[in-house]
Amino acid sequence: MVTGIGTDICDVRRIAATLERRGLRFAQKVLGPSELSVFQARRARVESRGIAYLATRFSAKEAFSKAIGLGLRSPMQWRACEILNHPSGAPYIRLHGELQRWFEARGWSALVTVTDEVDYAASFVVVQCLPRQTSVEASAPN
């Protein structure tokens, strides 16, 4: 069952201007450790790829915060939510710390998609409630 939907569109030029004004501190505030590594590698190869990556992550975290109904209030924090990619390229959400515990206590899971063009990055998040296992299902051998 769907429990929340969030979407966001982000102006990549705004992210670039903020990064130019505030430097790496801005990326360090928004990105978790795994994301920061990817951002720095992409930015080192092609500046615009790094900025687009930062913009998609910013957008996806905004969409996630809307889908869970918290906005950017505790336990939702920028770095506690990472938008990573499976080897196939599909994005997924990895949560940390208190946000992870809060989210899992509700029995939720999240799906995310991100996209970007030259000037805009957009994302969409669906939060759903995982089906509860019965005691028979939980004890059944795999």
N, C-alpha and C positions, 0 to 999 in steps of 0.2 A: 504494500500500500504506500502510495506517495504521501510523504508528510511535509515536504517543502520543495519549492522551486525557486531558483535564483538566476538572474541574468545580469550581465553588465557589459557595457561598451566603454572602451577607454581610448582616449586620444593619444596615440603614440608620441606625437610631437610634445604633448604636455609632460609625458614621462621623460623624454629626452631633455627637455628644458630643466626639469627638476633634478635629473641626474647631473646635468652640467653645473647647476647652481650649488647642489649639495654634495656632489661627488659620490664616491663609493659608499659613504655613510647611508645614503638613501637606499641603495641596493641591500646593504647589510641590515637595514631596519625591516625591509619587506620580505626578503628571501631567507629561507631556512638554509642550513649548511649544505645539503645536497644541491639545492637550487643555485646557491651562490657559486658553487664550483662550475656548474654548467654555464651559468651566466658569464663568468670570467673567461671560460674557454671560448665561448661563442663570440664574445666581445673582442677577444684578442685576435680571432681570425677575421671577423668582419664586424665593425662597430654597430652597424644597423641590425645585424642578427642578434647581438647581445641586447640591444634596446628593445627589439620586438619580443624577445624572450621575457624580459623584465615586465613589459606591458601586458603580455598574456597572463603571467603569474599574478600580477596586480589585479587584473580583471577577474580572474578565476577566484581569487580569495574574496573579492568583493561579492561575487555571485554566491559563493559558499556561505559567507556570513549572512546573506539575505535568506538563503534556503533554510538555514538552521534557526532563523528568527532572532538572532542576537545582534546583528550588525557587528561593529567592532568593540563589543563589550566583553568583559571576562566571562568565560574562559577563552573566548576567541581572541587570538593574538596573531599578528602577521606571521611570525616565525614558527608558531605551533602548527601551522597548516602549510604543507608543501604540496605543490602540483608537480608531479614527476611523470616520466614516461616509461612504459613497458618497452622491452626490446622491439616490439612491433611498431612502436611510435605512439600507441594509444595512451592518452593521459590518464592519470589516476591521482587520487588524493591520499596523502599519508599524513596522519595527525600525530602530535606528540604531547606528552605531559598531561596536564589537567584537561585540556581540550579533548584529547583522545579518550580519557576516562569518562568525561561528561557525555561524549558522543556515543561511546560503546554502551554505557549504562542505559541508554534509551533504545538499544537494539537497532540502531540505524546503520545504513550504508549509503554511500554517495557515488554518483556517476558525474563525470565532468567532461566537457568538450571545450576546446579553445580554438580560435582561429585569428588570423591577423592578415591585414593588408598593409599597404605602405603607411597610411595615416591612422588606422584604427585596429584595435584588438578587441575581440568579443569573446564571451564565455557564457556557458549555460551549465547549471548544476541541478541535479535532481537528487533529493534525499528521500530514501524509502525506508520503511520499517521492515526489518528482516523477519521472516516467519519464525515463530517460537517453536522450538523442538519439544516434543512430548518426552516424557521420561523413557518411553520405549525406543523412540528414535535416537535419543542421546546415548542410550546404552547399547545400541545395535553395533556389532562389529563392522568395520569397513571392508 
